[in-house]
């Protein structure tokens, strides 16, 4: 069996939640930590987690990308292959259509498999996993049945229709559930534990100091692991984005909760974020300036063309008429250009 979790590696990071989610879970070691804890035990035991690898591709469309991020992995289960598709649903509330969206993504996975592996006689099983990040608990079940409108039918008729219709079950990891452990380092790697903790606890600056203090030991473990600096920077960027603490205030909290070694990382991260913001602002300004320049150039070209055509059709223009044409907005110039095709006099064109 082959196991895969789906997502588009080249999609832009729409939100800080995407950035932290993808930094953590695009690494197979940490994805395995999360998946082992949420999949049905029999499946989790059967997967050869040493074969888990990130696959390219995403199946979330452009319209939904600000709300969803996804990752696709593959792994072996015996001699077969299964796809584990992980969808991160961040702060989208109680979405009644998530099951239908998942079905669409699974169908896209299967169609892609048919294109890429035309000689294979069977489709790979797909196990969708939803990580739900919101203030409210998940209340929509974990299959398509709530969407089929069968509640008003008798039990036997509903069961028959359900068997004949589309059916998709999926796994939900609800970070808002009261039963969700606060900081489960027994089941998760330290980075996964800290990531889930941040997604649950650090939102909009509410109780940020207490939340950071609560995961200090796990953050120290993240910092001491291989590539710990990069992981800690990803966490710090998320915290800085989600709280209203100034960098020096946050540094003091982290110094107490994690240790003085985080202060330099925090300040360098803050400097990089500020520099990035300045660079993005300058780039946006340049792009806006270039776009404005192109638009002005195109408008001037249309005006010059209209003046030449008016001159050829009606003879030399007086200064007042030429000034009037040059001062006209681009939509008026376009309207006059259209009239030029049928108008008998200059006055009709400029009416």
N, C-alpha and C positions, 0 to 999 in steps of 0.2 A: 504494500500500500504506500502511496506517495502522499506526503503531507505538505500543504502549501498555505501560506497566509498572504492575501493579496493587497497590492498597493502600487502606486505610480511613483517610481523613483525620481522622475524628472519634473514632478508637479511643483509649483511654487508653494512655499510655506505661507499659508494664508493667515495663520494666527500663531501666537506663542504656544498654544496648546499643541498645534501640529509639530512645531519645532522640538518641543520636549518629548512628545510621543515618538516621533520618528528617530530622534537621537537615541532614545533608549531601546525601542522595540525593533529597530532595523538591525540590531546586533543579535545574531542567533542565540547567543548565550542568554541574553536577557529575555528575548521572545520565548525561549523554551521555558524559562522560569515562570512566566505568566501563563503560558498555555498549559503546562503541566498542572497548574493549580486550578484551572477552570474547566478543562475538558472532562467528559465522563471518565471515571477512573479506569475502566477497561480499555478505552482508547488511549489514554495517557500512558498506560503501562505498555501498550503494544507498539507505540511509536519508538523508532530508533532515533533518539534526540541528537545523537552525534551527527546525523545526516541532515539536520535542519539547515536550510540555506534560504537566503533572501532571493526572491525571483523578481524580475523587472515587470513593470506594468501596473496600471491602476484602472479601476472600474467605476470610480465615482465621477459623475459628469460635472461639467463646469458650473452648472446651476447650483449643485449641492456641495461643491468643494469647500465653501466657507464654513460649512457645518460638519463635514465629514472628512476624515483622513483615513487612508487604508494602506495595508501592507500585505504582500503575498510571499509566502514561504513554501518550500517543498521539503519533504522528508520521507524516509522509507518506513513502511509498516509491513514487515515480512518481505514478500516479493512484489507486492502491489504498491500503488502510489495513491496518496490522498492529498487533496488541497485543503489547507487550513487558511481561511480568508478572514483577516482581522480588520474590522471596521471600528474606528474610533469616532464615536458620536459625542461631540463636545458641545455642551450647553445648548442643545436644540430642544430641550423640554420634552414633553410627552408626545413623541412623534408617532401618530397612528399608522403611518405608511412605511415604517422602516422595514417591515417584513417584505413588502412588495419591492422596495428598492434592493434589498438583499437578493431576492429572486432574480431581478434584472441583472445584478452583478454576477450571480452564479451562471446565468445563461450566457453572459458575455465570456466568462471563463471557459465554458464548454465549447462555445463557438470558436474561440481562439485555439483550444486544444484540437478541434476538428481540422482547423486550417494547418496547424503546425505538425500534427501527428495523424495524418489522413489514413495511414495504414493500420492504426491500432483499432481493435474491434470494440473497445469499451471506453466509456467516459470515466475519468477519475472521480472518485467521491470528493465532495466539497463540504467542509465543515465551517460554516460562517460563525465567527465569534465577534460579538459586539461589546466593546468597552464603553460603558455609559457614564458620562461625566456631567452631572447636573446637580442642582440643589434638591430636586425631587426624585423620589424613588421611581424605578421602572415599573410600569403598571400595564404593559401591553402584551404580556405573555412572551413565548419564545417560538411561535410558529405562525402560520398564515390563518389559522382558524378564526381569530377575531375579525379578520377582514372579509370573511365569506358571507356574512349576514345570515347565519343558519339558526340563530337563537329562536326565531318564531316558528320553526318547523319541529315536527315530532323527532324524537331521538333517532329512530331507525332511518327516516328519510335524510336527516342531517348527516348521519354516519355514511349513508350510501353516496350522497353528493360529495362529501369530503373525500371518500376513497377515489371517486372519479375525477376530482379536480386537482389542481396543483397543490402540492404540499411541500413545505420547507420548514424544517426545524433549525433553530440556531441557538448558540450558547450566549447568554448575557452575563457579563461581569458588571454588576451594578455598584458603582462606587458610592452611591447615595444610600444603599441599604443599611439599616441599623445594625445588621449582623456583620457588616464588613469590618474585618480587623483593622485597627488603627495603623499599625506599622508591623507588618508580618514578615520579619526577616527570617523566620523559620522556613517559610515556603518560597520566598522570593530572594533573588540576589539583592544586595544592598541598593543598587541603582534602581531596580524595579520598585522596591519598597519605598524609596524616597520619591520616585516619580509619581507613584499612585498617591502617596501622602500629599505631595504638592497639589496634584489635580483635585484632591478631595478638600484640602484644608486651606489652601492659599488662593483666595479669590477676592479680588478687589480690595485687598488690604485688610480684610476682616480678621482680627485676631492673628495677624501675621507673626508677631513676636512669639506668642505662645506656640504657634504651629511650627515655627523654625526651631524653637527650643525642644519641641517634642521629638524631632528627628535628628538631633545633634549627633547621637552615637552612630546612627546609620550613615549620616553624611561624612563622618570621620572615616568610616569603612569605605565609602565611595572614594574619598580623597586618597586613601592609601592603596587602592587597587591599581592594576595596570591601566594606563590611560585615564587615571583618576582625575587629572587636572582638566582634561577635555569634558569629562562627564560632569564634574563639579561646575564648570563654566556654564554648561547647558542648563543645569539646575538654577544657578545664580541668575542667568538671564531671564528665566521664567519668573523667579521671585521678584526681580527688579521690575519686570513689566507688570506684574499683577498686584504689586503693593504701592503705597504712596510714601514709603520710607525713602529718605534721601540716602545716597550711597554711604555717607559716614555713619548714619543711624543704623543702617543694615549691617555695616562692618562691625559695629559694636555688638549687635545681637549675635552675629556669626562668631565673633571672637569668643563670646561667652559660651555659645552652644556647641561650636565645632572646634575652635582653636585658632590661635593667631595666624596659622599658615594660610587661612582662607582670606585674610584681609588683603594681601597683595593680589590674589586672584580676583577678588571682588573689585578692587579699585581699577585693575587693568581691564576687567570686563566692562566696568562702567565707562572707562575712557574709550574703549573700542565702540561701545554702543553710541556714545555721544558723537564720536568721529564718524561712525556709519550714518547716524542721523543727519549730520552736517553734509556728508558726501551725497546722501540720497536727496537732501534738499537742493544742493547745488545741481545735481544731475536732473532733478525735476525742473528746476528753473531753466537749465539749458534746453531741455526737451521742450518745455513750454515756449521758450523764446524761439527755438527753431521752428516749431509748429506755427507760431504766430507769424514768423517771417515768411514761411511758405504760403500761409493763407493770404498775407498781404501781397506777396508777389503774384499769386494767382489772381487776386482781385484787380491788381493794377494791370495785369495782362488782359483781362476781360474788358476793362475800361478802354485801354488803348485800341483793342480790336474793334470795339463798338465805335470809337471816334473815327477810325479809318473807314469803316463801312458807311457811316453817316456821311462822311466827306465825299466818298465815291458816289453815293446814291443821290445826295441832295446838294452837293457842291460845298465849297468852303464854309465852315461854321464861324459865326461871330464869337467874340471873346466871352460873352455872357453865357451862350449855349455851351461852349467848351468847358467853362468853369462849372456849370451846372452838372454836366456829365461826370467830370472828374470828382465832384463832391458827392455824387450819389452813392448810397450803400450798394453792396454787391447784389442783393436781391432785386433792387430796382434796376441795376444795370442788366441783369439777366432778363427781367421782364421787358425792358426796352429792346434787348437783342431779339427776343421772340417776336415782338411787334414789327420789327424791321422787315420781316419776311412778307408781311401782308399790307403794311401801312402805305398809303398813297402820298402822304406828306410828312415832313419833319414834325409838325405839330401833333399828328396822330401818334407818332412813335413816342414822343415825350409827354403825352397827355397824362 
